[in-house]
Amino acid sequence: MHKFEILPNVLEAVQRRRGRKHVFEDFEPSTAALIVVDMQNFFCAEGQLGALPVAREIVPNINRIAAAMRAAGGRVVWIKTTFSEKIARSWSTFFDYFNTPEMRAATIGGLTAGTEGHDLYGELDVLPEDLTVEKNRYSAFIQGASDLHDILKGIGVDTLLITGTVTTVCCESTARDAAMLNYKTIMVADGTAAASDVQHNVALSNLFGGFCDVLTTGQIVKRLESVAAHRARAAE
């Protein structure tokens, strides 16, 4: 698991501007969604091309938040990167310039729908009532990447909890665009995974500085369980 820390200068600047450290810790679960980014075999399973060991380590935290979200009336959304030759041609700058021909073929092949790499990692607790959305860019919100924004707006979601991998790429891209689309956005510090502690913490610090709140699994579950317990008492 990453050793999490917001850079001290960022923390000081954020507290000075906002007047407090956290702004979304008391989020409303009924209008919130847990967004789980790219926790597919390609990025998680041992031996897969894009796999990070830390991505496997965050699975219990993702499952814990997912269970608490459902119990508190929130939604769980699993995001899957999906590539094909057609998508590669429409995003040729990335596929042709940032990859060798061999890496290009392996990345497309590993994330083609119907392949083992494309499937969600087997240790994740995915339930039938959850939503699954496929994307074809780093961000699930950029125009043409997916229909995530329309789906969330259609069910009244205004708050997003971002988990998954990689912190510095698809999680960060999705979180930045979510903030620009006016979602209250929360990055889960111990529910996201990167290639190193340094990369993870720089990404979270950048996001915390101007786009998102950053909370831990413990903070989020405490909020969710508190709301669920309050509603259960009110229903008695």
MIPATI-197043 format. One record per residue: residue number from 1; x, y, z of N, C-alpha, C in turn. Coordinates in Angstrom, 3 decimals, padded with zeros to 6 digits. Example, Ala and Ser with C-alpha at 12.3 -4.5 7.8 and 13.67 -1.06 7.14 Angstrom:
<sites>
pos, n.u, n.v, n.w, ca.u, ca.v, ca.w, c.u, c.v, c.w
1, 013.190, -005.690, 007.800, 012.300, -004.500, 007.800, 013.200, -003.300, 007.800
2, 012.850, -002.250, 007.080, 013.670, -001.060, 007.140, 012.900, 000.030, 007.870
</sites>
This chain:
<sites>
pos, n.u, n.v, n.w, ca.u, ca.v, ca.w, c.u, c.v, c.w
1, 000.850, -001.188, 000.000, 000.000, 000.000, 000.000, 000.891, 001.246, 000.000
2, 000.462, 002.260, -000.703, 001.248, 003.490, -000.751, 001.319, 004.165, 000.614
3, 002.454, 004.795, 000.893, 002.575, 005.673, 002.045, 002.080, 007.038, 001.602
4, 000.894, 007.416, 002.071, 000.198, 008.589, 001.563, 000.577, 009.857, 002.311
5, 000.824, 010.935, 001.559, 001.090, 012.240, 002.161, 000.813, 013.345, 001.155
6, -000.001, 014.318, 001.554, -000.161, 015.525, 000.751, 001.069, 016.397, 000.975
7, 001.648, 016.925, -000.091, 002.844, 017.748, 000.045, 002.563, 018.918, 000.980
8, 003.455, 019.173, 001.947, 003.194, 020.200, 002.971, 002.854, 021.574, 002.415
9, 003.539, 022.001, 001.364, 003.249, 023.335, 000.808, 001.861, 023.388, 000.186
10, 001.426, 022.270, -000.400, 000.080, 022.201, -000.971, -000.958, 022.240, 000.141
11, -000.731, 021.466, 001.187, -001.671, 021.429, 002.312, -001.832, 022.812, 002.937
12, -000.725, 023.515, 003.112, -000.782, 024.859, 003.686, -001.567, 025.811, 002.791
13, -001.314, 025.753, 001.484, -002.008, 026.645, 000.550, -003.501, 026.336, 000.494
14, -003.857, 025.061, 000.519, -005.266, 024.657, 000.463, -006.007, 025.129, 001.710
15, -005.423, 024.921, 002.849, -006.089, 025.331, 004.087, -006.242, 026.851, 004.161
16, -005.274, 027.577, 003.623, -005.360, 029.036, 003.620, -006.488, 029.507, 002.699
17, -006.641, 028.887, 001.548, -007.659, 029.308, 000.595, -009.055, 028.844, 000.996
18, -009.185, 027.589, 001.428, -010.503, 027.032, 001.762, -010.947, 027.366, 003.177
19, -009.975, 027.612, 004.043, -010.296, 027.844, 005.441, -010.404, 026.572, 006.245
20, -010.258, 025.436, 005.611, -010.272, 024.145, 006.290, -009.610, 023.109, 005.387
21, -009.319, 021.949, 005.948, -008.592, 020.930, 005.188, -009.496, 020.206, 004.200
22, -010.659, 019.757, 004.670, -011.561, 018.966, 003.828, -012.870, 019.718, 003.584
23, -013.407, 019.567, 002.381, -014.654, 020.254, 002.033, -015.802, 019.295, 001.704
24, -015.481, 018.026, 001.448, -016.528, 017.078, 001.050, -016.636, 015.887, 001.989
25, -016.124, 015.990, 003.215, -016.141, 014.844, 004.116, -017.554, 014.465, 004.550
26, -018.494, 015.412, 004.484, -019.881, 015.139, 004.877, -020.785, 014.967, 003.654
27, -020.295, 014.265, 002.652, -021.049, 014.076, 001.408, -022.321, 013.268, 001.652
28, -023.293, 013.460, 000.769, -024.579, 012.759, 000.846, -024.495, 011.470, 000.003
29, -024.575, 010.290, 000.630, -024.424, 009.041, -000.114, -025.463, 008.811, -001.210
30, -026.691, 009.286, -000.994, -027.760, 008.999, -001.962, -027.537, 009.667, -003.312
31, -026.694, 010.694, -003.349, -026.373, 011.349, -004.616, -024.892, 011.173, -004.963
32, -024.289, 010.128, -004.422, -022.865, 009.858, -004.653, -022.679, 008.545, -005.391
33, -021.548, 008.434, -006.059, -021.187, 007.194, -006.749, -019.721, 006.891, -006.513
34, -019.435, 005.646, -006.216, -018.057, 005.163, -006.169, -017.646, 004.811, -007.593
35, -016.619, 005.494, -008.095, -016.113, 005.240, -009.437, -014.838, 004.404, -009.322
36, -014.865, 003.204, -009.848, -013.710, 002.300, -009.776, -013.085, 002.226, -011.166
37, -011.909, 002.813, -011.298, -011.283, 003.004, -012.608, -010.294, 001.882, -012.939
38, -010.562, 001.169, -014.002, -009.589, 000.272, -014.640, -009.043, -000.842, -013.757
39, -009.841, -001.330, -012.828, -009.384, -002.457, -012.016, -009.646, -003.764, -012.774
40, -009.006, -003.834, -013.927, -009.124, -004.978, -014.830, -007.890, -005.868, -014.691
41, -008.003, -007.096, -015.175, -006.867, -008.009, -015.104, -005.615, -007.413, -015.730
42, -005.762, -006.682, -016.822, -004.617, -006.099, -017.527, -003.796, -005.215, -016.599
43, -004.452, -004.532, -015.664, -003.773, -003.607, -014.763, -003.536, -004.190, -013.367
44, -004.111, -005.364, -013.092, -004.044, -005.909, -011.736, -003.439, -007.310, -011.645
45, -003.807, -008.183, -012.527, -003.447, -009.594, -012.389, -001.956, -009.831, -012.622
46, -001.378, -010.647, -011.789, 000.048, -010.959, -011.892, 000.374, -011.528, -013.271
47, 001.432, -010.993, -013.878, 001.853, -011.460, -015.188, 001.272, -010.694, -016.358
48, 000.266, -009.849, -016.095, -000.326, -009.044, -017.169, 000.569, -007.845, -017.482
49, 000.509, -007.364, -018.717, 001.416, -006.327, -019.195, 001.382, -005.057, -018.346
50, 000.209, -004.576, -017.986, 000.101, -003.303, -017.276, -000.065, -003.437, -015.777
51, 000.153, -004.622, -015.226, -000.169, -004.872, -013.821, 000.772, -004.164, -012.856
52, 000.182, -003.588, -011.799, 000.928, -003.003, -010.689, 000.589, -003.794, -009.422
53, 001.588, -004.240, -008.661, 001.301, -004.959, -007.415, 000.420, -004.165, -006.455
54, 000.612, -002.848, -006.393, -000.176, -002.032, -005.470, -001.658, -002.037, -005.852
55, -001.944, -002.233, -007.127, -003.347, -002.275, -007.551, -004.071, -003.442, -006.899
56, -003.372, -004.541, -006.676, -003.989, -005.669, -005.985, -004.168, -005.368, -004.498
57, -003.278, -004.568, -003.936, -003.330, -004.264, -002.507, -004.521, -003.375, -002.131
58, -005.018, -002.577, -003.075, -006.134, -001.678, -002.754, -007.496, -002.344, -002.911
59, -007.527, -003.575, -003.402, -008.802, -004.260, -003.632, -009.659, -004.340, -002.365
60, -009.107, -004.725, -001.198, -009.963, -004.763, 000.004, -010.588, -003.419, 000.347
61, -009.856, -002.331, 000.143, -010.422, -001.007, 000.427, -011.549, -000.666, -000.532
62, -011.368, -000.984, -001.813, -012.426, -000.737, -002.797, -013.670, -001.547, -002.438
63, -013.488, -002.823, -002.107, -014.626, -003.662, -001.741, -015.329, -003.138, -000.490
64, -014.537, -002.658, 000.462, -015.119, -002.132, 001.707, -015.956, -000.886, 001.442
65, -015.439, 000.013, 000.619, -016.204, 001.225, 000.292, -017.441, 000.863, -000.513
66, -017.296, -000.057, -001.461, -018.434, -000.451, -002.298, -019.575, -000.992, -001.444
67, -019.263, -001.847, -000.480, -020.304, -002.409, 000.384, -020.978, -001.313, 001.209
68, -020.171, -000.394, 001.748, -020.729, 000.691, 002.551, -021.559, 001.642, 001.703
69, -021.139, 001.874, 000.455, -021.898, 002.742, -000.444, -023.275, 002.164, -000.727
70, -023.317, 000.897, -001.038, -024.605, 000.265, -001.334, -025.523, 000.329, -000.123
71, -024.972, 000.054, 001.059, -025.773, 000.057, 002.288, -026.312, 001.443, 002.622
72, -025.587, 002.482, 002.205, -026.005, 003.855, 002.496, -026.826, 004.479, 001.372
73, -027.101, 003.717, 000.325, -027.941, 004.221, -000.756, -027.195, 004.836, -001.917
74, -025.863, 004.660, -001.956, -025.072, 005.176, -003.073, -024.918, 004.162, -004.185
75, -024.254, 004.572, -005.254, -024.069, 003.704, -006.411, -022.601, 003.320, -006.572
76, -022.383, 002.189, -007.219, -021.037, 001.711, -007.520, -020.919, 001.559, -009.031
77, -019.890, 002.160, -009.604, -019.702, 002.138, -011.054, -018.296, 001.618, -011.371
78, -018.243, 000.543, -012.138, -016.973, -000.056, -012.550, -016.627, 000.448, -013.953
79, -015.477, 001.086, -014.077, -015.040, 001.632, -015.362, -014.002, 000.699, -015.979
80, -014.206, 000.366, -017.251, -013.292, -000.543, -017.948, -012.739, 000.135, -019.204
81, -011.425, 000.167, -019.322, -010.816, 000.638, -020.565, -011.010, -000.417, -021.643
82, -011.461, 000.025, -022.801, -011.696, -000.873, -023.938, -011.006, -000.302, -025.167
83, -010.110, -001.091, -025.761, -009.393, -000.667, -026.961, -009.690, -001.607, -028.125
84, -009.452, -001.101, -029.321, -009.593, -001.867, -030.551, -008.771, -001.157, -031.617
85, -008.630, -001.757, -032.766, -007.901, -001.099, -033.860, -008.607, 000.187, -034.285
86, -009.913, 000.192, -034.264, -010.664, 001.395, -034.626, -010.372, 002.519, -033.641
87, -010.375, 002.204, -032.355, -010.074, 003.212, -031.351, -008.634, 003.691, -031.500
88, -007.727, 002.774, -031.785, -006.322, 003.147, -031.954, -006.137, 004.109, -033.124
89, -006.890, 003.938, -034.168, -006.785, 004.861, -035.310, -007.328, 006.238, -034.956
90, -008.363, 006.296, -034.114, -008.929, 007.591, -033.733, -008.084, 008.291, -032.670
91, -007.179, 007.557, -032.024, -006.262, 008.116, -031.015, -004.832, 007.778, -031.433
92, -004.532, 008.065, -032.671, -003.261, 007.637, -033.260, -002.049, 008.324, -032.641
93, -002.213, 009.536, -032.142, -001.068, 010.207, -031.514, -000.549, 009.382, -030.348
94, -001.427, 008.896, -029.511, -000.993, 008.063, -028.387, -000.469, 006.716, -028.861
95, -001.247, 006.021, -029.667, -000.875, 004.654, -030.029, 000.351, 004.581, -030.926
96, 000.528, 005.545, -031.803, 001.625, 005.478, -032.773, 002.910, 006.147, -032.295
97, 002.798, 007.157, -031.435, 003.988, 007.898, -031.005, 004.462, 007.522, -029.606
98, 003.570, 007.062, -028.749, 003.946, 006.750, -027.377, 004.119, 005.252, -027.142
99, 004.068, 004.463, -028.202, 004.206, 003.014, -028.091, 005.036, 002.484, -029.254
100, 005.868, 001.497, -028.966, 006.488, 000.760, -030.056, 005.400, -000.051, -030.755
101, 005.638, -000.519, -031.967, 004.624, -001.355, -032.626, 004.238, -002.573, -031.785
102, 005.230, -003.134, -031.085, 004.957, -004.310, -030.264, 004.068, -003.955, -029.060
103, 004.375, -002.810, -028.417, 003.563, -002.380, -027.276, 002.168, -001.964, -027.720
104, 002.081, -001.363, -028.882, 000.781, -000.976, -029.428, -000.105, -002.208, -029.570
105, 000.421, -003.239, -030.193, -000.349, -004.463, -030.427, -000.715, -005.145, -029.110
106, 000.231, -005.172, -028.161, -000.017, -005.846, -026.891, -001.053, -005.098, -026.050
107, -001.017, -003.766, -026.107, -001.979, -002.974, -025.335, -003.384, -003.124, -025.891
108, -003.505, -003.054, -027.209, -004.821, -003.247, -027.829, -005.324, -004.654, -027.552
109, -004.469, -005.637, -027.760, -004.865, -007.025, -027.555, -005.252, -007.317, -026.119
110, -004.557, -006.684, -025.172, -004.828, -006.945, -023.767, -006.080, -006.283, -023.242
111, -006.574, -005.271, -023.964, -007.758, -004.538, -023.506, -008.904, -004.577, -024.507
112, -008.903, -005.585, -025.354, -010.011, -005.806, -026.272, -011.150, -006.495, -025.533
113, -012.363, -006.042, -025.752, -013.524, -006.654, -025.098, -013.555, -008.151, -025.357
114, -013.837, -008.917, -024.315, -013.917, -010.364, -024.440, -012.637, -011.089, -024.082
115, -011.554, -010.363, -023.868, -010.285, -010.993, -023.498, -010.160, -011.066, -021.981
116, -009.251, -011.897, -021.506, -009.021, -012.025, -020.065, -008.538, -010.707, -019.465
117, -007.664, -010.021, -020.181, -007.142, -008.761, -019.678, -008.209, -007.701, -019.496
118, -009.223, -007.733, -020.321, -010.300, -006.745, -020.270, -011.236, -006.966, -019.084
119, -011.314, -008.190, -018.585, -012.236, -008.503, -017.489, -011.822, -007.817, -016.195
120, -012.808, -007.521, -015.349, -012.514, -006.991, -014.026, -011.765, -008.029, -013.200
121, -010.854, -007.558, -012.362, -010.050, -008.434, -011.519, -010.957, -009.274, -010.620
122, -010.656, -010.538, -010.515, -011.558, -011.491, -009.882, -011.811, -011.300, -008.405
123, -010.936, -010.587, -007.693, -011.104, -010.390, -006.255, -012.037, -009.224, -005.920
124, -012.497, -008.524, -006.920, -013.420, -007.411, -006.697, -014.837, -007.929, -006.459
125, -015.541, -007.307, -005.520, -016.918, -007.703, -005.217, -017.877, -006.914, -006.110
126, -018.113, -007.434, -007.297, -019.005, -006.783, -008.257, -020.388, -007.418, -008.139
127, -021.417, -006.599, -007.921, -022.772, -007.114, -007.754, -023.645, -006.745, -008.947
128, -024.729, -007.494, -009.161, -025.599, -007.243, -010.319, -026.185, -005.841, -010.364
129, -026.425, -005.228, -009.202, -027.022, -003.896, -009.203, -026.026, -002.789, -009.521
130, -024.744, -003.115, -009.566, -023.730, -002.118, -009.913, -023.794, -001.782, -011.401
131, -023.197, -000.659, -011.764, -023.111, -000.240, -013.157, -021.713, -000.506, -013.691
132, -021.619, -000.852, -014.963, -020.333, -001.011, -015.635, -020.325, -000.141, -016.878
133, -019.283, 000.682, -017.023, -019.168, 001.609, -018.148, -017.802, 001.424, -018.802
134, -017.793, 001.321, -020.118, -016.536, 001.200, -020.855, -016.102, 002.571, -021.365
135, -014.790, 002.814, -021.347, -014.224, 004.066, -021.859, -013.090, 003.751, -022.824
136, -012.803, 004.707, -023.719, -011.734, 004.481, -024.692, -010.647, 005.553, -024.655
137, -010.626, 006.343, -023.588, -009.564, 007.317, -023.357, -009.172, 007.251, -021.886
138, -008.128, 007.970, -021.497, -007.748, 007.976, -020.091, -008.903, 008.448, -019.219
139, -009.509, 009.566, -019.583, -010.626, 010.105, -018.820, -011.941, 009.509, -019.313
140, -012.767, 009.115, -018.360, -014.095, 008.606, -018.727, -015.049, 009.732, -019.092
141, -014.636, 010.985, -018.862, -015.534, 012.124, -019.077, -015.229, 012.933, -020.326
142, -014.072, 012.744, -020.938, -013.768, 013.527, -022.124, -014.750, 013.163, -023.240
143, -015.074, 014.136, -024.069, -016.097, 013.949, -025.101, -015.807, 012.715, -025.958
144, -016.789, 011.841, -026.061, -016.674, 010.643, -026.893, -016.040, 009.451, -026.222
145, -015.523, 009.608, -024.982, -014.834, 008.507, -024.311, -015.792, 007.467, -023.755
146, -016.926, 007.937, -023.222, -017.930, 007.039, -022.655, -019.216, 007.820, -022.443
147, -020.244, 007.130, -021.971, -021.507, 007.809, -021.644, -021.676, 007.962, -020.132
148, -020.561, 007.956, -019.399, -020.615, 008.030, -017.940, -021.335, 009.281, -017.454
149, -021.005, 010.433, -018.021, -021.618, 011.679, -017.552, -023.140, 011.632, -017.715
150, -023.625, 011.184, -018.851, -025.070, 011.099, -019.078, -025.727, 010.130, -018.095
151, -025.067, 009.015, -017.828, -025.613, 008.026, -016.892, -025.725, 008.621, -015.493
152, -024.661, 009.267, -015.047, -024.656, 009.828, -013.691, -025.673, 010.950, -013.541
153, -025.761, 011.807, -014.533, -026.750, 012.886, -014.473, -028.165, 012.308, -014.466
154, -028.368, 011.218, -015.185, -029.688, 010.610, -015.266, -030.166, 010.011, -013.956
155, -029.232, 009.668, -013.071, -029.627, 009.085, -011.781, -029.354, 010.057, -010.624
156, -029.085, 011.307, -010.951, -028.988, 012.345, -009.934, -027.715, 012.356, -009.117
157, -026.627, 011.865, -009.665, -025.359, 011.842, -008.936, -024.652, 013.190, -009.067
158, -024.183, 013.718, -007.917, -023.418, 014.969, -007.958, -022.065, 014.871, -007.242
159, -021.794, 013.712, -006.646, -020.562, 013.507, -005.887, -019.901, 012.200, -006.317
160, -018.597, 012.251, -006.572, -017.867, 011.075, -007.039, -016.707, 010.751, -006.112
161, -016.563, 009.478, -005.809, -015.421, 008.966, -005.071, -014.577, 008.158, -006.055
162, -013.367, 008.617, -006.324, -012.532, 008.007, -007.349, -011.556, 007.015, -006.730
163, -011.623, 005.769, -007.204, -010.665, 004.738, -006.812, -010.141, 004.074, -008.079
164, -009.136, 003.211, -007.925, -008.660, 002.433, -009.058, -007.209, 002.694, -009.400
165, -006.868, 002.449, -010.656, -005.496, 002.554, -011.117, -005.484, 003.037, -012.563
166, -004.503, 003.781, -013.004, -003.340, 004.239, -012.267, -003.636, 005.651, -011.748
167, -003.214, 005.962, -010.528, -003.492, 007.261, -009.934, -003.137, 008.400, -010.872
168, -001.952, 008.302, -011.473, -001.375, 009.398, -012.254, -001.916, 009.509, -013.670
169, -002.695, 008.536, -014.097, -003.135, 008.527, -015.495, -004.663, 008.561, -015.560
170, -005.297, 007.417, -015.589, -006.747, 007.397, -015.794, -007.532, 007.923, -014.595
171, -007.058, 007.658, -013.372, -007.759, 008.189, -012.197, -007.662, 009.707, -012.160
172, -006.449, 010.215, -012.343, -006.263, 011.663, -012.312, -007.009, 012.346, -013.452
173, -006.935, 011.790, -014.651, -007.618, 012.390, -015.798, -009.123, 012.430, -015.576
174, -009.677, 011.341, -015.089, -011.111, 011.272, -014.831, -011.516, 012.249, -013.730
175, -010.715, 012.344, -012.668, -011.030, 013.248, -011.562, -010.986, 014.708, -011.987
176, -009.978, 015.072, -012.767, -009.880, 016.462, -013.228, -011.102, 016.846, -014.070
177, -011.470, 015.973, -014.998, -012.617, 016.285, -015.848, -013.917, 016.280, -015.053
178, -014.019, 015.399, -014.055, -015.208, 015.391, -013.204, -015.364, 016.725, -012.494
179, -014.270, 017.252, -011.973, -014.328, 018.548, -011.300, -014.740, 019.654, -012.265
180, -014.250, 019.579, -013.503, -014.601, 020.590, -014.494, -016.068, 020.491, -014.891
181, -016.653, 019.301, -014.728, -018.074, 019.107, -015.025, -018.961, 019.386, -013.803
182, -018.342, 019.913, -012.754, -019.056, 020.386, -011.560, -019.457, 019.289, -010.591
183, -018.826, 018.109, -010.674, -019.032, 017.092, -009.656, -018.210, 017.443, -008.422
184, -018.755, 017.177, -007.250, -017.962, 017.190, -006.027, -017.112, 015.925, -006.076
185, -015.820, 016.093, -006.183, -014.944, 014.969, -006.491, -014.004, 014.669, -005.335
186, -013.937, 013.402, -004.978, -013.087, 012.942, -003.878, -012.162, 011.850, -004.391
187, -010.872, 012.047, -004.224, -009.906, 010.986, -004.504, -009.705, 010.179, -003.224
188, -009.710, 008.860, -003.363, -009.511, 007.990, -002.208, -008.018, 007.671, -002.109
189, -007.361, 008.201, -001.095, -005.902, 008.142, -000.995, -005.375, 006.712, -000.956
190, -006.070, 005.830, -000.226, -005.635, 004.447, -000.119, -006.538, 003.509, -000.923
191, -007.190, 004.087, -001.927, -008.014, 003.293, -002.843, -007.598, 003.498, -004.279
192, -006.438, 004.116, -004.470, -005.872, 004.334, -005.798, -004.429, 003.854, -005.790
193, -003.910, 003.497, -006.970, -002.580, 002.888, -007.054, -001.786, 003.460, -008.213
194, -000.497, 003.702, -007.945, 000.423, 004.210, -008.968, 001.700, 003.370, -008.954
195, 002.655, 003.756, -009.798, 003.893, 002.986, -009.916, 004.837, 003.207, -008.739
196, 004.661, 004.317, -007.997, 005.530, 004.603, -006.856, 004.811, 005.526, -005.892
197, 005.298, 005.585, -004.653, 004.738, 006.510, -003.665, 004.882, 007.953, -004.134
198, 006.024, 008.276, -004.724, 006.262, 009.649, -005.173, 005.234, 010.060, -006.214
199, 005.032, 009.239, -007.232, 004.065, 009.571, -008.277, 002.655, 009.674, -007.710
200, 002.315, 008.744, -006.836, 000.988, 008.727, -006.216, 000.743, 010.020, -005.437
201, 001.691, 010.392, -004.610, 001.515, 011.554, -003.747, 001.552, 012.873, -004.499
202, 002.367, 012.959, -005.539, 002.372, 014.180, -006.354, 001.030, 014.349, -007.056
203, 000.496, 013.251, -007.610, -000.802, 013.333, -008.288, -001.900, 013.749, -007.319
204, -001.954, 013.117, -006.148, -002.984, 013.460, -005.172, -002.823, 014.890, -004.676
205, -001.578, 015.333, -004.500, -001.337, 016.714, -004.058, -001.800, 017.713, -005.105
206, -001.510, 017.427, -006.372, -001.970, 018.314, -007.446, -003.491, 018.394, -007.480
207, -004.154, 017.265, -007.355, -005.608, 017.247, -007.375, -006.190, 017.948, -006.152
208, -005.615, 017.691, -004.997, -006.082, 018.310, -003.757, -005.920, 019.829, -003.815
209, -004.917, 020.281, -004.542, -004.647, 021.708, -004.616, -005.693, 022.518, -005.342
210, -006.452, 021.903, -006.257, -007.389, 022.726, -007.009, -008.569, 022.025, -007.632
211, -008.672, 020.694, -007.448, -009.726, 019.968, -008.143, -010.611, 019.124, -007.220
212, -010.028, 018.529, -006.200, -010.722, 017.498, -005.443, -010.441, 017.617, -003.955
213, -011.240, 016.880, -003.199, -010.864, 016.580, -001.833, -010.140, 015.227, -001.866
214, -009.382, 014.932, -000.838, -008.691, 013.650, -000.731, -008.998, 013.071, 000.637
215, -009.633, 011.898, 000.659, -010.005, 011.232, 001.904, -009.493, 009.797, 001.893
216, -009.434, 009.191, 003.067, -009.026, 007.796, 003.177, -010.248, 006.886, 003.209
217, -010.009, 005.605, 003.036, -011.097, 004.624, 003.126, -011.789, 004.711, 004.477
218, -011.010, 004.832, 005.545, -011.593, 004.915, 006.880, -012.516, 006.109, 007.045
219, -012.102, 007.263, 006.541, -012.945, 008.463, 006.626, -014.233, 008.286, 005.843
220, -014.144, 007.705, 004.670, -015.314, 007.529, 003.811, -016.291, 006.517, 004.405
221, -015.781, 005.394, 004.856, -016.650, 004.363, 005.422, -017.316, 004.859, 006.698
222, -016.602, 005.625, 007.509, -017.192, 006.198, 008.719, -018.393, 007.065, 008.365
223, -018.261, 007.891, 007.339, -019.365, 008.738, 006.899, -020.530, 007.888, 006.397
224, -020.246, 006.912, 005.573, -021.294, 006.071, 004.997, -022.029, 005.277, 006.076
225, -021.296, 004.724, 007.001, -021.928, 003.938, 008.062, -022.745, 004.820, 008.991
226, -022.292, 006.051, 009.213, -023.044, 006.980, 010.046, -024.392, 007.318, 009.417
227, -024.382, 007.579, 008.103, -025.627, 007.909, 007.403, -026.555, 006.697, 007.390
228, -026.019, 005.520, 007.116, -026.841, 004.315, 007.075, -027.468, 004.043, 008.425
229, -026.705, 004.217, 009.508, -027.239, 003.975, 010.843, -028.321, 004.978, 011.202
230, -028.121, 006.248, 010.826, -029.113, 007.282, 011.104, -030.429, 006.971, 010.382
231, -030.345, 006.542, 009.144, -031.556, 006.233, 008.389, -032.259, 005.007, 008.942
232, -031.493, 004.040, 009.432, -032.102, 002.859, 010.013, -032.859, 003.199, 011.291
233, -032.291, 004.086, 012.100, -032.977, 004.502, 013.331, -034.242, 005.298, 012.995
234, -034.158, 006.132, 011.961, -035.317, 006.956, 011.582, -036.460, 006.093, 011.057
235, -036.115, 004.945, 010.481, -037.142, 004.069, 009.913, -037.822, 003.191, 010.941
236, -037.260, 003.132, 012.137, -037.842, 002.269, 013.173, -039.147, 002.833, 013.742
</sites>
